[in-house]
Amino acid sequence: MKKTYILEDLDCAHCAAEIEKAVGRLEGVSSSRMTFLTQKLVVEVEDARADSITKEIKKIVKKLEPDVEVTEK
């Protein structure tokens, strides 16, 4: 299942790359692609993990960029 997230107010390209890597290492995630210019994170995730993965992504983002708001598109 593909899920798309908007990371509002993300202004650090290095942090965007770190978020992409950290999300890609989560259990059940087969791919993670962060586009810094559009502030979009696209994740391929197992259907069974689709609901819980959003909470884990928000934790990662808050740890690396506390001022960024994560919304599911």
C-alpha positions as CSV (number, residue, x, y, z in Angstrom):
1,M,0.0,0.0,0.0
2,K,1.3,3.4,-0.9
3,K,0.9,6.3,1.6
4,T,1.7,9.9,1.0
5,Y,2.5,12.4,3.8
6,I,3.0,16.2,3.6
7,L,5.7,17.5,5.9
8,E,4.8,21.2,6.4
9,D,7.5,23.7,7.2
10,L,10.4,21.3,6.4
11,D,13.3,23.6,5.5
12,C,16.3,21.3,5.9
13,A,17.4,19.1,3.0
14,H,19.7,17.1,5.2
15,C,16.9,16.5,7.7
16,A,14.7,15.4,4.8
17,A,17.3,12.8,3.8
18,E,17.6,11.6,7.4
19,I,13.8,11.2,7.6
20,E,13.7,9.2,4.4
21,K,16.4,6.9,5.7
22,A,14.9,6.4,9.1
23,V,11.4,5.7,7.7
24,G,12.9,3.3,5.2
25,R,14.3,1.2,8.1
26,L,10.9,0.8,9.8
27,E,9.5,-2.7,9.9
28,G,7.0,-3.3,7.1
29,V,8.3,-0.4,4.9
30,S,9.5,-1.6,1.5
31,S,10.4,1.9,0.2
32,S,10.6,5.5,1.4
33,R,11.0,8.5,-0.9
34,M,11.2,12.0,0.3
35,T,10.9,15.0,-2.1
36,F,12.3,18.0,-0.4
37,L,11.0,20.6,-2.8
38,T,7.3,19.5,-2.5
39,Q,7.7,18.4,1.2
40,K,6.2,15.0,0.3
41,L,7.1,11.6,1.8
42,V,5.8,8.6,-0.2
43,V,6.0,5.3,1.6
44,E,5.3,1.7,0.4
45,V,4.1,-0.3,3.4
46,E,2.6,-3.7,4.1
47,D,-1.2,-3.5,4.4
48,A,-1.1,-5.0,7.9
49,R,1.2,-2.1,9.1
50,A,-0.6,0.7,7.3
51,D,-2.4,2.1,10.3
52,S,0.4,2.0,12.8
53,I,3.1,3.3,10.5
54,T,1.7,6.9,10.6
55,K,2.4,7.1,14.3
56,E,6.0,5.9,13.8
57,I,6.6,8.3,11.0
58,K,5.4,11.2,13.2
59,K,7.7,10.2,16.0
60,I,10.7,10.1,13.6
61,V,9.8,13.5,12.2
62,K,9.3,15.1,15.6
63,K,12.7,13.8,16.8
64,L,14.6,15.2,13.8
65,E,12.5,18.3,13.1
66,P,10.2,19.2,16.0
67,D,8.5,22.1,14.2
68,V,7.4,20.1,11.2
69,E,3.7,19.1,11.0
70,V,3.0,15.7,9.4
71,T,-0.4,15.2,7.6
72,E,-1.5,12.2,5.6
73,K,-2.6,13.1,2.1
